[in-house]
Amino acid sequence: MFRCPQYLLDSIRKLMVSDGNLELLSEYIIVGLGGGYDVFPKVLDGVEDVSGFARTIKTYTGYFNGVKVSTIAVAGGQTDAEWVTALAHLKQARALIGVGWCGGLQEYVGIGDAVISVAAMRDEDASAHYVDPRFPAVADFELAAKAAAKLWQRLQKLGANLWVGVTVSTSAMLAETPERVELWARSRALCIDLETSVIYALSYLAGVPALVLLAVSDNVLLKKDCGFGTELSRRVDATYRELISSALETLAELHSTQDKV
């Protein structure tokens, strides 16, 4: 599916994984979309830094409940989404889960809530280079169902809500005009981010099951954000950590079911 010259794919491997060695990477991958640099090394046992040359990308491989898992923290955006999906394709990964942040597009989507994107509107530029503009960007159903079952319980303890539905991915965050936001809100899109539709469209082509979990850090419709060092920002951080925990549990469960087949 990636028809670029082989040297470009080799470069991506070396930028993201030490010596471009795919053996250092697990078949189960969690990607921090715009974060996770400090969190990921702490959530795995026997963790090993297998990062490549790129200074903005940190890759770790370790174990969660006995299952080998790799985590990749990236700066975020459509190019990083394209790269991680290409890497998962090269590895022939069994599952890819992205964990990131988003801006709510409905009044009821509160800051500190979480969103499971089951499908994403493609308002970005990258995926159109691979598929027709009418091609849908959808999550893997099995991953979404497993993650939702785990997140309901975790978020209830935090007093946060879990929303499941359609989201929007854009490549021009500063071009979110009131008119566009209103259009997305009328379409009942839950939130907006930068990467989800790229990951969904490309991972589908690559045959890699994918899911994106998002913590709501602001509300675009209400023009509010969580701030820095506030009680609200700490609530967002807590939700983000629960998303990572749920992603790990989802991959461990998936591994157990696939191992029995």
C-alpha positions as MATLAB code, in Angstrom:
seq = 'MFRCPQYLLDSIRKLMVSDGNLELLSEYIIVGLGGGYDVFPKVLDGVEDVSGFARTIKTYTGYFNGVKVSTIAVAGGQTDAEWVTALAHLKQARALIGVGWCGGLQEYVGIGDAVISVAAMRDEDASAHYVDPRFPAVADFELAAKAAAKLWQRLQKLGANLWVGVTVSTSAMLAETPERVELWARSRALCIDLETSVIYALSYLAGVPALVLLAVSDNVLLKKDCGFGTELSRRVDATYRELISSALETLAELHSTQDKV';
ca = [
       0.000    0.000    0.000;
       2.928    2.351    0.634;
       4.352    2.746   -2.855;
       7.084    5.196   -1.937;
      10.751    4.301   -2.594;
      12.102    1.641   -0.248;
      14.776    4.002    1.106;
      12.018    6.226    2.551;
      10.453    3.299    4.407;
      13.906    2.299    5.640;
      14.462    5.861    6.856;
      11.168    5.844    8.766;
      12.146    2.572   10.439;
      15.507    3.979   11.534;
      13.957    7.220   12.749;
      11.450    5.367   14.925;
      13.243    2.152   15.980;
      16.903    1.549   16.837;
      18.828    0.549   13.699;
      15.462    0.135   11.978;
      15.263   -3.311   13.592;
      11.629   -4.413   13.522;
      12.464   -7.356   15.799;
      12.694   -4.817   18.624;
       9.060   -3.886   18.043;
       6.041   -5.808   19.350;
       3.091   -6.847   17.207;
       0.919   -4.860   19.648;
       1.514   -1.102   19.517;
       0.216    1.879   21.495;
       0.907    5.336   20.088;
       0.870    8.516   22.150;
      -0.534   11.074   19.737;
       1.136   14.244   20.944;
       2.320   12.872   24.282;
       3.074    9.897   26.471;
       6.810   10.575   26.685;
       6.887   10.440   30.504;
       4.033    7.983   31.000;
       4.916    5.102   28.683;
       8.198    3.995   30.316;
       6.327    3.578   33.618;
       3.461    1.357   32.433;
       5.476   -1.589   31.117;
       7.550   -4.220   32.907;
      11.062   -4.971   31.699;
      10.928   -1.869   29.581;
      13.651   -1.207   27.011;
      14.295    2.026   25.129;
      14.394    1.044   21.447;
      14.078    4.561   20.028;
      15.511    5.477   16.666;
      17.223    8.660   15.522;
      14.232   11.029   15.659;
      14.436   13.213   18.759;
      10.677   13.834   18.816;
       9.851   10.103   18.811;
      10.424    7.783   21.785;
       9.849    4.054   21.370;
       9.772    1.544   24.219;
       9.171   -2.196   24.283;
       8.259   -4.121   27.419;
       5.573   -6.341   28.898;
       2.085   -5.858   30.280;
       0.538   -8.873   32.005;
       3.074  -11.029   30.222;
       2.221   -9.660   26.773;
       4.944   -7.949   24.764;
       3.851   -4.396   23.908;
       5.580   -1.463   22.219;
       4.729    2.171   22.891;
       5.589    5.053   20.598;
       5.301    8.671   21.741;
       5.151   11.165   18.876;
       4.692   14.922   18.629;
       1.389   14.458   16.792;
      -0.144   15.543   13.506;
      -0.898   13.828   10.226;
       2.728   13.106    9.286;
       3.393   11.255   12.530;
       0.093    9.392   12.084;
       1.231    8.392    8.605;
       4.618    7.221    9.898;
       3.309    5.101   12.772;
       0.800    3.411   10.481;
       3.550    2.709    7.955;
       5.666    1.218   10.748;
       2.756   -0.967   11.906;
       2.317   -2.096    8.298;
       6.006   -3.012    7.987;
       5.826   -4.926   11.268;
       2.547   -6.569   10.230;
       1.196   -5.554   13.626;
      -1.789   -7.344   15.110;
      -3.212   -4.158   16.616;
      -2.523   -0.426   16.833;
      -4.151    1.807   19.444;
      -3.642    5.561   19.440;
      -4.137    7.569   22.635;
      -4.398   11.322   22.349;
      -6.374   14.480   23.056;
      -9.264   16.232   21.338;
     -11.512   19.276   21.441;
     -15.203   18.724   22.111;
     -17.689   19.748   19.429;
     -20.858   19.305   21.501;
     -21.851   21.229   24.621;
     -22.359   17.992   26.543;
     -18.839   16.685   25.807;
     -17.079   17.906   28.920;
     -13.416   18.630   29.489;
     -11.957   15.552   31.174;
     -14.363   13.196   29.394;
     -13.157   10.519   26.974;
     -14.148    9.696   23.396;
     -13.893    6.472   21.441;
     -13.877    7.393   17.776;
     -15.696    4.678   15.827;
     -15.357    6.682   12.607;
     -13.719    9.959   11.616;
     -14.590   12.634    9.077;
     -11.531   13.186    6.864;
     -10.860   16.937    6.994;
      -7.102   16.411    6.615;
      -4.774   16.237    3.637;
      -2.763   13.043    4.100;
      -5.309   10.264    3.597;
      -6.516   11.707    0.278;
      -3.148   10.766   -1.218;
      -3.983    7.109   -0.559;
      -7.738    6.720   -1.019;
     -10.712    8.376   -2.680;
     -12.172   11.320   -0.683;
     -15.375    9.296   -0.216;
     -13.525    6.401    1.423;
     -14.594    5.971    5.075;
     -12.194    6.110    8.008;
     -13.427    3.604   10.587;
     -12.174    1.897   13.731;
     -11.775   -1.824   14.241;
     -15.021   -3.018   15.841;
     -13.462   -5.671   18.084;
     -10.916   -3.248   19.545;
     -13.598   -0.587   20.078;
     -15.920   -3.008   21.880;
     -13.179   -4.346   24.157;
     -11.893   -0.875   25.018;
     -15.378    0.502   25.709;
     -16.142   -2.290   28.183;
     -13.010   -1.454   30.158;
     -13.333    2.330   29.978;
     -16.914    2.515   31.289;
     -15.827    1.204   34.679;
     -12.579    3.162   34.872;
     -14.143    6.508   33.972;
     -17.086    6.078   36.332;
     -14.637    6.105   39.231;
     -13.270    9.428   37.973;
     -16.721   10.935   37.471;
     -15.968   11.312   33.759;
     -18.183   10.379   30.818;
     -17.350    8.124   27.887;
     -18.703    9.121   24.486;
     -18.703    6.784   21.495;
     -19.354    8.034   17.984;
     -18.136    9.968   14.955;
     -15.280   12.460   15.256;
     -13.440   14.878   12.926;
      -9.749   14.987   12.016;
      -8.312   18.179   10.568;
      -4.894   19.286    9.358;
      -5.476   22.983   10.047;
      -6.243   23.530   13.709;
      -5.994   27.319   13.487;
      -8.499   27.331   10.612;
     -11.319   26.028   12.805;
     -13.637   28.912   11.963;
     -16.990   29.318   13.730;
     -18.724   28.299   10.495;
     -16.803   25.027   10.220;
     -17.219   24.237   13.902;
     -20.971   24.810   13.610;
     -21.124   22.528   10.565;
     -19.298   19.735   12.424;
     -21.488   20.214   15.479;
     -24.663   19.991   13.368;
     -23.309   16.720   11.952;
     -23.230   15.456   15.564;
     -19.470   14.946   15.505;
     -18.282   14.522   19.078;
     -14.826   16.067   18.891;
     -11.915   17.062   16.682;
      -8.282   15.971   16.551;
      -5.407   15.819   14.060;
      -4.648   12.142   13.499;
      -7.564    9.704   13.785;
      -8.821    9.641   10.197;
      -5.281    9.204    8.849;
      -4.695    6.214   11.122;
      -8.064    4.641   10.317;
      -7.863    4.997    6.539;
      -4.254    3.849    6.233;
      -4.475    1.050    8.803;
      -7.486   -0.380    6.978;
      -5.515   -0.465    3.743;
      -2.615   -2.085    5.596;
      -4.811   -4.714    7.231;
      -3.863   -3.554   10.732;
      -6.750   -3.347   13.252;
      -6.721    0.170   14.727;
      -8.497    2.244   17.352;
      -8.057    5.769   18.714;
      -8.969    6.803   22.280;
      -9.154   10.518   23.056;
      -9.163   12.599   26.233;
     -11.152   15.826   25.912;
      -8.754   18.672   26.742;
     -10.916   21.566   25.516;
     -14.297   22.358   24.013;
     -14.070   24.103   20.633;
     -17.788   24.896   20.531;
     -17.747   26.568   23.968;
     -14.270   28.100   23.450;
     -12.944   26.662   26.715;
      -9.772   24.750   27.561;
      -8.417   22.997   30.635;
      -5.591   25.457   31.246;
      -2.239   24.508   32.759;
      -1.686   23.337   36.305;
      -5.406   23.576   37.082;
      -7.771   21.109   38.700;
      -9.375   20.676   35.284;
      -6.023   19.880   33.648;
      -5.334   17.287   36.330;
      -8.690   15.703   35.511;
      -7.685   15.515   31.835;
      -4.364   13.918   32.834;
      -6.199   11.337   34.938;
      -8.477   10.479   32.021;
      -5.476   10.184   29.716;
      -3.804    7.717   32.081;
      -6.996    5.646   32.205;
      -7.050    5.553   28.404;
      -3.516    4.169   28.388;
      -4.385    1.567   31.032;
      -7.470    0.521   29.080;
      -5.465    0.336   25.851;
      -2.950   -1.989   27.525;
      -5.711   -4.191   28.944;
      -7.410   -4.301   25.541;
      -4.236   -5.459   23.811;
      -3.587   -8.085   26.499;
      -7.127   -9.434   26.094;
      -6.828   -9.398   22.320;
      -3.579  -11.343   22.557;
      -5.208  -14.003   24.733;
      -8.046  -14.516   22.246;
      -5.763  -14.525   19.209;
      -3.406  -16.942   20.948;
      -6.236  -19.469   21.309;
      -7.165  -19.408   17.626;
];
